[in-house]
Amino acid sequence: MPKRTAYQERVIKNYYQNRDAIMLQKAGELVSDLYLAEGRSRDRLWQRVAGALHKLGVSAEQIDQVVKSDNPTLLARLVSELSAKG
């Protein structure tokens, strides 16, 4: 594998430094998408939500509760709480 350039190293470093903010933004965008989605696409969005929340360090029980509720409003509240903490 070729060695990374200094630019690539900075990009990777910046990603991991800002990962929480990136995941919060992604979860917020998914809230909007969930309000409009139906059927299979809605199920896929909930899977993406679960992944983003996992990366944010949310407990598995809380993730399961939000996903099983299939309620974007609960997700929006959780994202809001996480944003206030960070």
C-alpha positions in Angstrom: 0.0 0.0 0.0 1.5 3.4 -1.0 2.3 5.9 1.7 -0.2 8.6 2.3 0.6 12.2 1.4 0.6 14.9 4.1 -2.7 16.2 2.7 -4.3 12.8 3.0 -3.1 12.5 6.6 -4.6 15.9 7.5 -7.9 15.0 5.9 -8.1 11.8 7.9 -7.0 13.5 11.1 -9.6 16.3 10.7 -12.3 13.7 10.0 -11.7 11.9 13.3 -11.4 15.2 15.2 -14.8 16.3 13.9 -16.5 12.9 13.7 -19.1 13.7 16.4 -20.2 16.8 14.7 -20.4 15.0 11.3 -22.5 12.2 12.8 -24.8 14.7 14.5 -25.3 16.5 11.3 -26.0 13.2 9.5 -28.5 12.2 12.1 -30.3 15.5 11.8 -30.5 15.2 8.0 -31.9 11.7 8.5 -34.7 13.0 10.7 -35.9 15.1 7.7 -35.6 12.2 5.3 -37.6 9.9 7.7 -40.5 12.3 7.7 -40.8 11.9 3.9 -39.8 8.2 3.5 -42.1 5.2 3.1 -41.6 1.5 2.9 -38.2 0.0 2.3 -36.4 3.3 2.0 -37.7 4.2 5.5 -36.2 0.9 6.9 -32.9 1.6 5.3 -32.9 5.1 6.7 -33.5 3.7 10.2 -30.5 1.4 9.7 -28.4 4.4 8.8 -29.7 6.2 11.9 -28.7 3.3 14.1 -25.2 3.4 12.7 -24.8 7.1 13.2 -26.1 6.9 16.8 -23.7 4.0 17.5 -20.8 6.1 16.3 -22.0 8.9 18.6 -21.7 6.6 21.6 -25.5 6.2 22.3 -26.3 3.1 24.2 -27.7 0.1 22.3 -30.9 0.1 24.4 -31.6 3.7 23.5 -30.9 3.1 19.8 -33.2 0.1 19.8 -35.9 2.1 21.5 -35.8 4.9 19.0 -35.6 2.6 16.0 -38.4 0.4 17.1 -40.6 3.4 17.8 -40.4 4.3 14.1 -41.0 7.9 15.2 -38.8 10.6 13.7 -39.9 13.0 16.5 -38.2 10.9 19.1 -35.0 10.9 17.0 -35.2 14.6 16.6 -35.4 15.0 20.4 -32.4 12.7 20.9 -30.4 14.6 18.3 -31.3 17.8 20.0 -30.2 16.5 23.4 -26.9 15.2 21.9 -26.3 18.6 20.3 -26.8 20.4 23.6 -24.3 18.1 25.3 -21.6 18.6 22.7 
